[in-house]
Amino acid sequence: MKTAFVTGITGQDGSYLAELLLFKGYKVVAMKRRTSLISTDRVNHLMENENFHMVYGNLNDSGCLHRLLLEHKPDEIYNLAAQSHVRVSFETPEETTEFVAMGTLRLLEAFRNTCPEARFYQASSSEMFGDNPENPQNETTRLTPASPYACAKVYAHNLCRNYRESYGLHISSGILFNHESPRRGETFVTRKITLAAARIKLGLQDKLYLGNLDAKRDWGFAGDYVEAMWLMLQQDTPDDYVIATGETHSVKEFLDAVFEHAGLDVNEHVEISERLFRPHEVPLLLGDPSKAEQAMGWKPKVKFSGLAKMMYESDLELAGKESV
């Protein structure tokens, strides 16, 4: 039985990845930060699985990371932990950078010094491409980060490449474009839209306030994307891969798809708020996943319209419980 060590386990990606690894027969050691509020909703259904082990740890604690890796001796390490909200990173740039950039450095050092024969996955981000007008973006596209979060991700991404080349470690980075699901945090725009539409449909809410509707993103399903993470660590040679759908859609298109499915009028319920605009907006992200398809046979399964419908239907059920 292989052992996988996963940071960011309570997030959207962590929960889907844990399900996939358990299905494949892994023992999953799931690292969670100690917080005053219980935040394990996404993985509570896994707690009874004897191969799922939750441990407390923090990317800001080098000694803790060394101890955990020495104790569990993982075959694979997945670094998914981050303060990943782009707009919030403008408000807490130091915390974001400390966690995303320096946290990755601490984990890499612990990995290098305790279990260098293991394989390491780094969650890189399409936000690293920033406002580079070149598209579609691939593994060689110039990185021009446009937020503190993106800058921190670029540092971590380059650090992983450096450790791979300098120490001969099996480190692969997935440059993941936007990926959503019913487990997406409620502050992210897609989930904000689907949850608001469900609540409006049930009469629990009247207005939805949004920022820039013209921003275009390459949106896929998180459940598909964690499969790509796992596939990267099954390759003989480590490398970096863009994971995307190859399609781009505006926030307005996602909004229209959800509201049309819900039978709601956008003009009646949606208002634009200037305070929700980013200080530096990334106008368009469009990924070229051809390398991942050719090297690993990976393709996204869930399409844009299906994703919007899936998220709305899930939030309609959730809002229904709220109205009881």
Protein Blocks (a to p, Z undefined) as FASTA:
>chain_A
ZZdddehklmmklmmmmmmmmmnopacdddddddfbdckkmmmmmmmpmkbccddddfkl
mklmmmmmmmnopabdcdfbdcfbfklmmmmmmlmmmmmmmmmmmmmmmmmmmmmmbccd
ddddfklnmmafbdcddfklccddfbfklmmmmmmmmmmmmmmmmnopacdddddddddd
fkbcfkbmklmmmmmmmmmmnopafbdcdddfkbccddddfklmmmmmmmmmmpfbdcdd
dddehiacdfklmmmmmmmmnopafklmgccdfklpcfbdcfbdcddfklmmmmnopacf
bdfklmmmmmmmmmmmmmmmmmZZ
